[in-house]
Amino acid sequence: MGHVLDSIMEHAEEIRAAAAEGEALMRLPDTTAKTLRDSGIVRMFQPKEYGGLEAHPREAAETTMELAKLDGAAGWVAGIVGVHPWELAFFDRKAQDEIWGEDPDMWMASPYAPMGVAVPVDGGYLLNGRWSFSSGTDHCGWVMIGAAVGDKDGNRTNEVLHVVLPRSDYEIDADSWDMLGLRGTGSKDLIVKDAFVPTHRTLSADLVLGGDAWRQAGRDETLYRFPFSCLFPLGITSAIIGMTEGLLACYVAAQKERVQVTGVPIKEDPYVLFAISDAAAEIAASRAALLETVDRFWDKTERRVEVTFEERAAGRRTQIAAGWRAVRAMDEVFTRSGGAAMKADGVIGRFWRDAHVGLTHAIQVPGITYHSAALAQLGGEPEGIYRSMI
């Protein structure tokens, strides 16, 4: 494993111990954020000329999984914030200089959903809107968000931009995040009022989603030619799988000396033993399936062989299924954890809540993607929304 993970694991006990504090604060503790920043986990997809590592996506995924085993919220934030440098590499170099020129460790929040409207003005756009679910935003100095281009009257058009804004141009609604799980991610709402966004801080969403942004940006490295639809969901699903691994590890540790009310030690209960092995195998299979897709797509991209729509759709199907499969397996041992594990401030309960809330992210919704993957497999041609995020 790489030096990023080695750096994180040097502080494993601190990260694990601070997870409860993060849940109470409803954001990552400053100590955890500093450890992650110092480790370079958010620079794994950042260009080398700006202090980045240009790491293999598999290494980033495995690092996120191991981090999420310690603290689900920390893994979630790193997985999401860590993908933004990859896209910033496609922006005008002036924007990259503004963000990374003085601080290569600058973090950017999101989200990408076009919840606001950008109206064209001289030299750029005037942006207004409110965006929800900006994970890790308290520790970020910039934000990368989606915006619908507006007409002269401010009405939405079908054109969507991704834009970057400095912290001075938006407000964080501190009271907007109070959820059942992933509380430590601090995924709060952002409010933008009449912010001017110069053209160099904008990028066509279609270029990114369509896989052509690398050409316009003049970046020929394998990492930047890698399919968006595989890279973008990777941090989220990796974090979810890591959470399920974290719960399983806590469960096994707690059961070693546990004796049931019947007087039978857990070690002698064949049904629990089966559940442990079955859950462990399912979670391991979820991890392996996700990483196999990454490796296969990387190999094709490196050889400059196109990853087809059908392959990308199947890859997204595998990614979604991996998250759901791991969480279902986690549930089998969670329900056998005993009453003591159900305490609201318990570690097992936090992993369980975090993983289930993580599964509600739009990138984990199976319907449209499963439809598209099957239709493509049958020789059909998905259109419109059925090509979304693929």
C-alpha positions as CSV (number, residue, x, y, z in Angstrom):
1,M,0.0,0.0,0.0
2,G,1.1,3.6,-0.6
3,H,2.6,6.2,1.6
4,V,-0.8,8.0,1.9
5,L,-2.3,5.1,3.7
6,D,0.8,4.6,5.8
7,S,0.5,8.1,6.9
8,I,-3.1,7.7,7.8
9,M,-2.5,4.4,9.7
10,E,0.1,6.1,11.9
11,H,-2.9,8.1,13.3
12,A,-5.4,5.2,13.2
13,E,-6.3,5.3,16.9
14,E,-6.6,9.0,16.9
15,I,-9.0,9.0,13.9
16,R,-11.0,6.1,15.4
17,A,-11.3,7.9,18.8
18,A,-12.3,11.2,17.2
19,A,-15.2,9.8,15.2
20,A,-17.6,10.2,18.1
21,E,-16.5,13.9,18.4
22,G,-17.2,14.4,14.7
23,E,-20.7,12.9,15.1
24,A,-21.4,15.4,17.9
25,L,-19.9,18.4,16.1
26,M,-21.6,17.3,12.8
27,R,-18.4,17.9,11.0
28,L,-14.9,16.3,10.9
29,P,-12.9,17.2,14.0
30,D,-10.1,19.6,13.2
31,T,-7.5,17.0,14.2
32,T,-8.9,14.4,11.8
33,A,-9.1,17.0,9.0
34,K,-5.4,18.0,9.6
35,T,-4.3,14.3,9.6
36,L,-6.1,13.8,6.2
37,R,-4.7,17.0,4.8
38,D,-1.2,16.1,5.9
39,S,-1.5,12.5,4.5
40,G,-2.2,13.8,0.9
41,I,-5.3,11.7,0.5
42,V,-7.1,14.5,-1.3
43,R,-4.2,15.1,-3.6
44,M,-4.2,11.5,-5.0
45,F,-6.0,12.6,-8.2
46,Q,-4.3,16.1,-8.4
47,P,-1.9,16.9,-11.2
48,K,1.8,16.4,-10.3
49,E,2.7,19.9,-11.4
50,Y,0.4,21.2,-8.6
51,G,1.9,18.9,-5.9
52,G,-0.5,16.0,-6.7
53,L,0.2,12.3,-6.8
54,E,-1.7,11.2,-9.9
55,A,-2.3,7.9,-8.2
56,H,-4.0,4.8,-9.6
57,P,-7.7,4.9,-8.8
58,R,-7.4,1.5,-7.2
59,E,-4.9,2.9,-4.6
60,A,-7.3,5.8,-3.9
61,A,-10.2,3.4,-3.4
62,E,-8.3,1.1,-1.1
63,T,-7.1,4.0,0.9
64,T,-10.6,5.3,1.3
65,M,-11.9,1.9,2.4
66,E,-9.2,1.6,5.1
67,L,-10.0,5.1,6.3
68,A,-13.7,4.5,6.4
69,K,-13.0,1.4,8.5
70,L,-11.7,3.8,11.2
71,D,-14.3,6.5,10.7
72,G,-17.1,6.3,8.2
73,A,-17.5,10.1,8.0
74,A,-13.8,10.6,7.4
75,G,-13.8,8.1,4.6
76,W,-16.8,9.7,3.0
77,V,-15.3,13.2,3.1
78,A,-12.0,12.0,1.7
79,G,-13.7,10.0,-1.0
80,I,-15.9,12.9,-2.2
81,V,-13.5,15.8,-1.7
82,G,-10.7,13.7,-3.2
83,V,-12.4,13.5,-6.6
84,H,-12.6,17.3,-7.2
85,P,-8.9,17.8,-8.0
86,W,-9.3,15.3,-10.9
87,E,-12.0,17.6,-12.4
88,L,-10.2,20.8,-11.6
89,A,-7.4,19.5,-13.8
90,F,-9.7,20.2,-16.8
91,F,-10.4,23.8,-15.9
92,D,-8.5,26.8,-17.3
93,R,-5.0,26.9,-15.9
94,K,-5.7,30.3,-14.5
95,A,-8.3,28.7,-12.2
96,Q,-5.9,25.9,-11.2
97,D,-3.3,28.6,-10.4
98,E,-5.8,30.5,-8.2
99,I,-6.7,27.4,-6.2
100,W,-3.4,25.5,-6.0
101,G,-0.8,28.1,-6.7
102,E,-0.2,29.1,-3.1
103,D,-1.6,26.0,-1.4
104,P,-1.5,22.6,-3.1
105,D,-3.4,21.2,-0.1
106,M,-6.4,23.4,-0.8
107,W,-9.7,21.4,-0.5
108,M,-12.8,22.0,-2.6
109,A,-16.3,21.0,-1.6
110,S,-19.3,20.3,-3.9
111,P,-22.1,19.3,-4.9
112,Y,-22.5,18.8,-8.7
113,A,-26.3,18.9,-8.8
114,P,-27.3,22.1,-10.8
115,M,-29.4,23.6,-7.9
116,G,-28.5,27.2,-8.8
117,V,-28.7,29.4,-12.0
118,A,-25.8,31.1,-13.7
119,V,-26.9,34.1,-15.8
120,P,-24.4,35.2,-18.5
121,V,-22.9,38.7,-18.0
122,D,-19.8,40.4,-19.4
123,G,-16.7,38.2,-18.6
124,G,-18.6,35.4,-17.0
125,Y,-21.8,34.6,-15.0
126,L,-23.8,35.9,-12.1
127,L,-24.6,33.0,-9.9
128,N,-27.5,32.5,-7.4
129,G,-28.9,29.4,-5.6
130,R,-28.8,27.1,-2.7
131,W,-27.0,23.7,-2.8
132,S,-27.5,20.9,-0.3
133,F,-25.2,18.1,0.9
134,S,-21.8,19.8,0.7
135,S,-19.7,17.2,2.4
136,G,-16.6,18.4,4.4
137,T,-17.4,21.9,3.5
138,D,-16.2,23.4,6.8
139,H,-12.7,22.4,5.9
140,C,-12.8,23.6,2.3
141,G,-11.6,27.0,1.0
142,W,-13.3,26.6,-2.4
143,V,-16.4,24.8,-3.8
144,M,-17.1,23.1,-7.1
145,I,-20.8,23.2,-7.9
146,G,-23.2,22.6,-10.7
147,A,-25.3,25.4,-12.2
148,A,-27.9,25.6,-14.9
149,V,-27.2,28.4,-17.4
150,G,-30.0,30.9,-17.3
151,D,-31.4,33.1,-20.0
152,K,-31.6,36.9,-19.8
153,D,-34.6,36.6,-17.5
154,G,-32.9,34.1,-15.2
155,N,-34.9,31.1,-16.3
156,R,-33.1,27.8,-16.5
157,T,-31.9,26.4,-19.8
158,N,-30.7,22.8,-20.5
159,E,-27.0,23.8,-20.4
160,V,-25.2,22.9,-17.2
161,L,-21.8,24.3,-16.0
162,H,-19.5,23.2,-13.2
163,V,-18.1,26.3,-11.6
164,V,-15.6,27.0,-8.8
165,L,-16.0,29.6,-6.1
166,P,-13.8,30.9,-3.3
167,R,-15.1,30.7,0.3
168,S,-15.7,34.4,0.3
169,D,-18.4,34.0,-2.4
170,Y,-20.8,31.6,-0.6
171,E,-22.4,31.2,2.8
172,I,-22.5,27.9,4.8
173,D,-25.9,27.3,6.5
174,A,-24.5,25.9,9.8
175,D,-27.9,24.6,10.9
176,S,-28.8,22.7,7.8
177,W,-27.1,19.3,8.6
178,D,-28.8,17.1,11.2
179,M,-29.1,13.6,9.9
180,L,-29.5,10.0,11.1
181,G,-26.1,9.0,9.8
182,L,-22.9,10.5,8.3
183,R,-23.3,13.3,10.8
184,G,-19.6,13.8,11.0
185,T,-19.4,14.7,7.3
186,G,-20.9,18.1,7.9
187,S,-22.7,18.0,4.6
188,K,-24.3,21.4,5.0
189,D,-26.2,23.7,2.6
190,L,-24.4,26.4,0.7
191,I,-26.0,29.7,-0.3
192,V,-24.8,31.9,-3.2
193,K,-26.1,35.4,-3.8
194,D,-25.1,37.4,-6.8
195,A,-21.6,35.9,-7.0
196,F,-19.7,36.8,-10.2
197,V,-18.0,33.8,-11.7
198,P,-15.4,34.6,-14.4
199,T,-15.4,32.4,-17.4
200,H,-12.1,30.7,-16.6
201,R,-13.7,29.3,-13.4
202,T,-16.4,27.5,-15.4
203,L,-16.5,24.2,-17.3
204,S,-19.2,22.5,-19.4
205,A,-20.7,19.6,-17.5
206,D,-21.2,17.8,-20.8
207,L,-17.5,17.8,-21.5
208,V,-16.8,16.1,-18.2
209,L,-19.7,13.6,-18.3
210,G,-19.1,12.8,-21.9
211,G,-15.4,12.0,-21.4
212,D,-14.0,14.7,-23.6
213,A,-12.7,17.2,-21.0
214,W,-9.2,15.8,-21.2
215,R,-8.9,16.7,-24.8
216,Q,-9.9,20.3,-24.3
217,A,-7.5,20.6,-21.3
218,G,-4.6,18.9,-23.2
219,R,-4.2,16.2,-20.6
220,D,-3.2,12.9,-22.1
221,E,-2.3,11.1,-18.8
222,T,-4.2,7.8,-18.2
223,L,-5.7,9.2,-15.0
224,Y,-7.4,12.1,-16.8
225,R,-8.6,9.9,-19.7
226,F,-10.2,7.5,-17.2
227,P,-14.0,7.4,-17.4
228,F,-15.8,9.9,-15.2
229,S,-18.6,7.4,-14.5
230,C,-16.1,5.0,-12.9
231,L,-14.0,7.5,-11.1
232,F,-16.6,9.8,-9.6
233,P,-18.7,7.1,-7.8
234,L,-15.5,5.4,-6.6
235,G,-15.0,7.4,-3.4
236,I,-18.6,7.0,-2.3
237,T,-18.9,3.3,-2.8
238,S,-15.4,2.7,-1.4
239,A,-16.4,4.6,1.8
240,I,-19.6,2.6,2.1
241,I,-17.7,-0.7,1.8
242,G,-15.1,0.5,4.3
243,M,-17.9,1.3,6.8
244,T,-19.3,-2.3,6.5
245,E,-15.8,-3.7,7.0
246,G,-15.5,-1.4,10.0
247,L,-18.7,-2.7,11.5
248,L,-17.7,-6.3,10.8
249,A,-14.4,-5.8,12.6
250,C,-16.0,-4.3,15.6
251,Y,-18.6,-7.0,15.7
252,V,-16.0,-9.8,15.6
253,A,-14.0,-8.2,18.3
254,A,-17.1,-7.9,20.5
255,Q,-18.2,-11.5,20.0
256,K,-14.9,-13.2,20.9
257,E,-15.7,-13.5,24.6
258,R,-19.5,-12.9,24.4
259,V,-21.8,-15.5,26.0
260,Q,-25.5,-15.5,25.1
261,V,-28.3,-15.3,27.6
262,T,-28.7,-19.0,27.0
263,G,-25.2,-19.6,28.4
264,V,-23.9,-20.6,25.0
265,P,-20.6,-18.8,24.0
266,I,-20.9,-17.2,20.6
267,K,-17.9,-19.4,19.5
268,E,-20.2,-22.4,19.9
269,D,-23.2,-21.0,18.1
270,P,-23.2,-22.5,14.5
271,Y,-25.8,-20.0,13.3
272,V,-23.7,-17.0,14.3
273,L,-20.6,-18.5,12.9
274,F,-22.3,-19.0,9.6
275,A,-23.5,-15.4,9.6
276,I,-20.0,-14.1,10.3
277,S,-18.5,-16.1,7.4
278,D,-21.3,-15.3,5.0
279,A,-21.1,-11.5,5.8
280,A,-17.3,-11.5,5.5
281,A,-17.4,-13.3,2.2
282,E,-20.1,-11.0,0.8
283,I,-18.3,-7.8,1.8
284,A,-15.0,-9.1,0.5
285,A,-16.7,-10.0,-2.8
286,S,-18.2,-6.4,-3.0
287,R,-14.7,-5.0,-2.5
288,A,-13.2,-7.3,-5.2
289,A,-15.9,-6.5,-7.7
290,L,-15.5,-2.8,-7.4
291,L,-11.7,-2.9,-7.6
292,E,-11.8,-5.4,-10.6
293,T,-13.8,-2.9,-12.6
294,V,-11.3,-0.2,-11.8
295,D,-8.3,-2.3,-12.8
296,R,-10.0,-3.4,-16.1
297,F,-11.0,0.1,-17.1
298,W,-7.5,1.4,-16.2
299,D,-5.9,-1.3,-18.3
300,K,-8.0,-0.4,-21.3
301,T,-7.5,3.4,-20.8
302,E,-3.8,2.9,-20.5
303,R,-3.8,1.0,-23.8
304,R,-5.9,3.8,-25.3
305,V,-8.7,1.4,-26.0
306,E,-12.2,2.9,-25.6
307,V,-14.3,1.8,-22.6
308,T,-17.7,1.5,-24.4
309,F,-21.0,2.8,-23.1
310,E,-22.1,-0.8,-22.5
311,E,-19.0,-1.5,-20.4
312,R,-19.4,1.8,-18.5
313,A,-23.0,1.0,-17.7
314,A,-22.1,-2.5,-16.5
315,G,-19.3,-1.0,-14.4
316,R,-21.8,1.4,-12.8
317,R,-24.1,-1.5,-12.2
318,T,-21.3,-3.4,-10.5
319,Q,-20.4,-0.3,-8.4
320,I,-24.0,0.2,-7.2
321,A,-24.5,-3.5,-6.5
322,A,-21.2,-3.6,-4.5
323,G,-22.5,-1.0,-2.1
324,W,-25.9,-2.6,-1.6
325,R,-24.4,-6.1,-1.3
326,A,-22.0,-5.0,1.4
327,V,-24.7,-3.2,3.4
328,R,-27.0,-6.2,3.2
329,A,-24.2,-8.4,4.5
330,M,-23.5,-5.9,7.3
331,D,-27.1,-6.0,8.4
332,E,-26.9,-9.8,8.9
333,V,-24.3,-9.4,11.7
334,F,-25.7,-6.1,13.0
335,T,-29.0,-7.8,13.9
336,R,-27.0,-10.4,15.8
337,S,-24.9,-7.9,17.8
338,G,-27.0,-8.1,21.0
339,G,-28.7,-5.3,22.9
340,A,-25.5,-3.7,24.2
341,A,-24.4,-2.8,20.7
342,M,-27.6,-0.8,20.1
343,K,-26.6,2.1,22.2
344,A,-26.9,5.4,20.3
345,D,-23.3,6.4,21.1
346,G,-21.8,3.0,20.2
347,V,-19.3,2.4,17.4
348,I,-21.3,-0.4,15.8
349,G,-24.4,1.7,15.7
350,R,-22.5,4.6,14.1
351,F,-21.1,2.4,11.3
352,W,-24.6,1.0,10.7
353,R,-26.2,4.4,10.4
354,D,-23.4,5.9,8.3
355,A,-23.5,3.0,5.8
356,H,-27.3,3.1,5.4
357,V,-27.3,6.9,4.9
358,G,-24.4,6.6,2.5
359,L,-26.5,4.1,0.4
360,T,-29.1,6.8,-0.2
361,H,-26.7,8.9,-2.3
362,A,-27.9,9.4,-5.8
363,I,-24.9,7.6,-7.2
364,Q,-26.1,4.4,-5.4
365,V,-29.6,4.4,-6.8
366,P,-30.0,1.4,-9.0
367,G,-33.1,2.0,-11.1
368,I,-32.0,4.0,-14.1
369,T,-28.5,2.6,-14.2
370,Y,-29.7,-1.0,-14.1
371,H,-32.2,-0.2,-16.8
372,S,-29.5,1.2,-19.0
373,A,-27.0,-1.6,-18.4
374,A,-29.5,-4.3,-19.3
375,L,-30.8,-2.4,-22.3
376,A,-27.3,-1.9,-23.7
377,Q,-26.5,-5.5,-23.0
378,L,-29.6,-6.5,-25.1
379,G,-28.4,-4.4,-28.0
380,G,-30.6,-1.4,-27.3
381,E,-29.6,2.2,-27.2
382,P,-30.4,4.1,-24.0
383,E,-31.2,7.7,-24.6
384,G,-31.7,10.9,-22.5
385,I,-31.7,10.4,-18.8
386,Y,-30.8,6.7,-19.3
387,R,-27.3,7.9,-20.3
388,S,-27.0,10.0,-17.2
389,M,-23.8,9.4,-15.1
390,I,-22.7,6.6,-17.5
